[in-house]
Amino acid sequence: MPVELPVLQDLRMSLPAPDVGDAVAAAALLSDPTRASIVRMLRDGPVCVCELAAALDVRQNNVSNHLTRLRDAGLVRASRIRADTRRMYYERDDAACRRALDTLHEVLE
């Protein structure tokens, strides 16, 4: 059975293009399974690089490279815990993650 499509009387040639740059950047950043896993693991609190590497079965230098990308994007931040100054711990920036989620939600809604 053929479907009848509506016919537009006037073509809308001046439709504004949406600004999806932030959503595309967030999606590209999280499209890597290792980075997405790191962000998810940090939801539960600070974790050191060695713990992330062990959990993900990835070398520490690879985890560090992924953390650098996430930190540059503002989704995670690094800190040293006073009781253990030898290790760098990472935690999620929940406000930045919320903003990234909101930009994706605007596109997919």
N, C-alpha and C positions, 0 to 999 in steps of 0.2 A: 504494500500500500504506500503510495508516494506521500511524502510529507510536504505540506505547503509552508514555505518560508515567507515571513512578512516582507513586503517590499517597502523600502524606505523612499519616501517622496523626495527628501533632500539628503544628499550624502553629507556626512559630518566630517568635512575635510580639515577642520580646525580643532579636532580633539586634542587636548593637552596630553603629552606623554607623562606618565607617572615617574616620580623620582624613586627608583628602586635600587640605587647604588649601595646604600647601607645594607639592605636585605641581601643583595647579591654577595657582598663582601662577607657577611655573616655565614651565609650558606656555603660559600667557597671555603671559608676557614674551617667549618665544622664538617665538610664533606670527607675529610680524612678520618678514617676510623680511629686512629691513635689519638688525634686531637679531640674528637668527640668523646672518646672513652676517658681521657684525662679530665675534661670539663665535667663529665658525669661523676667521676670519682671524687673530684674536689667539692662536690655538693655536700659531702658529709663532713668536711672540715679539712684543715691543712694536712698535706702529705708531702714527704720528702721525695726527691728524685729517685733515690734508690728503691723506695717502696713502689713508686709508679712503674719503674722499669721491671721490677720483679713481678708485679701483678700483670703487666701487659706482655711480659716475655719479650721485651725490647731492650736494646742496649741503652745504657744511661745517656750516652752522648746523643742518641736519637731522640730520647725523651726530652733532653735539654733543648734540642733544636725546635721541637714542637712547642715546648713551653715558651721559648723566645717568641715564636709567632703569636701565641695566645696572649703573652704579656704585651707585645707591641700593639695588639688589637685592644688591649685594656680589659680583657675578660678574666685574666688572672693576675695576681701580684705575688711577689717573692718577699720572704722575710726570714730572719734567723730567730730561732727561739733561744732565749737567754740560757736555758738549761742545756742546750745542745748547739753551740755556736759553730760546730764543724759542718753541719748540714744545712742546706738551703731548703726551706719549706715553701710550698706554694698553696695559695688559697684562691678560691673563686671570688671575683668581684660581682656580688649578686645584683647590684644596681646595673652594671654594664651588661650582664647576662639578661636581665629583664628587658633592657632597651633593645638588645639584639633580637630577643624573642618577639617583642612588639613590632619590630620592623618586618620580621618574617610573617607575623600574623596579619599585618596590613596587606601583604601581597596575597596571602592564601585565603583570606577571609571571603 
